[in-house]
C-alpha cells in the first residue's frame, strides 16, 4: 500500500499538519509539535511559515 501525507482532522489543534506528519513518520505528535515550536523560536518564525504553507498544500485525509 502506498503511503501518502495528509492533514488529519481528528485530534488536531490547528489544521492537522503535525498530526499528519506524525502519522506519516510513525512518531508521537508531541515530538513533531516540539520540533515545530523550536524551529519557530530559533529561526525567526520559519516554523510558522512552513506550517502555513503545508496547511495550504497538504490534502485532508479522507474519512
KOLNU-531850 format. One record per residue (C-alpha): residue number from 1; x, y, z. Coordinates in steps of 0.05 Angstrom, whole numbers, plus 32768, in hexadecimal, padded with zeros to 4 digits. Each point is the difference from the previous one (the first is absolute). Layout:
# KOLNU-531850
> NUM_X_Y_Z
...
END
This chain:
# KOLNU-531850
> 1_8000_8000_8000
> 2_801A_8045_7FED
> 3_800C_802F_803A
> 4_7FE6_8048_7FF7
> 5_8007_803F_8028
> 6_7FBE_801D_8017
> 7_7FE6_8033_8033
> 8_7FD8_7FDB_8035
> 9_7FC1_8022_8019
> 10_7FF3_7FD4_803E
> 11_802A_8015_803C
> 12_801B_803E_7FDE
> 13_8014_8040_8025
> 14_8001_8030_7FC5
> 15_7FFF_7FE3_7FBA
> 16_8016_7FB8_800C
> 17_8044_8008_7FDF
> 18_8029_7FE5_803A
> 19_7FD0_7FC6_8009
> 20_8008_7FEE_7FB6
> 21_804C_8004_8003
> 22_8002_7FD7_8040
> 23_7FD3_7FCB_7FE1
> 24_802B_7FFE_7FC1
> 25_8041_7FF9_8027
> 26_7FE2_7FD1_8035
> 27_8014_8031_8038
> 28_7FDD_801F_803B
> 29_7FDD_8041_7FED
> 30_801E_8023_803D
> 31_8046_7FF7_7FE4
> 32_7FEC_801F_7FBE
> 33_7FDF_803B_8023
> 34_803E_800B_802B
> 35_802C_7FFF_7FC2
> 36_7FD3_8033_7FDE
> 37_7FFF_802D_803E
> 38_804D_7FFD_8005
> 39_8006_8010_7FB6
> 40_7FD2_803B_8009
> 41_8026_801C_803C
> 42_8046_7FF2_7FE7
> 43_7FF9_8017_7FB8
> 44_7FD9_8041_8003
> 45_7FBB_7FE3_7FF0
> 46_8012_7FCF_7FC9
> 47_7FD6_7FCA_8022
> 48_7FC1_802B_7FF9
> 49_800D_800B_7FB6
> 50_800D_7FB5_7FF5
> 51_7FC0_7FEE_8026
> 52_7FD6_8031_7FD8
> 53_801B_7FE7_7FBD
> 54_7FF6_7FB6_8013
> 55_7FBA_800F_8019
> 56_7FEF_801C_7FBC
> 57_8023_7FCA_7FD7
> 58_7FF0_7FC0_8026
> 59_7FBD_7FE0_7FF0
> 60_7FD0_7FEB_8038
> 61_7FFF_7FB5_800E
> 62_7FBF_7FE1_7FE7
> 63_7FD6_7FDF_8035
END
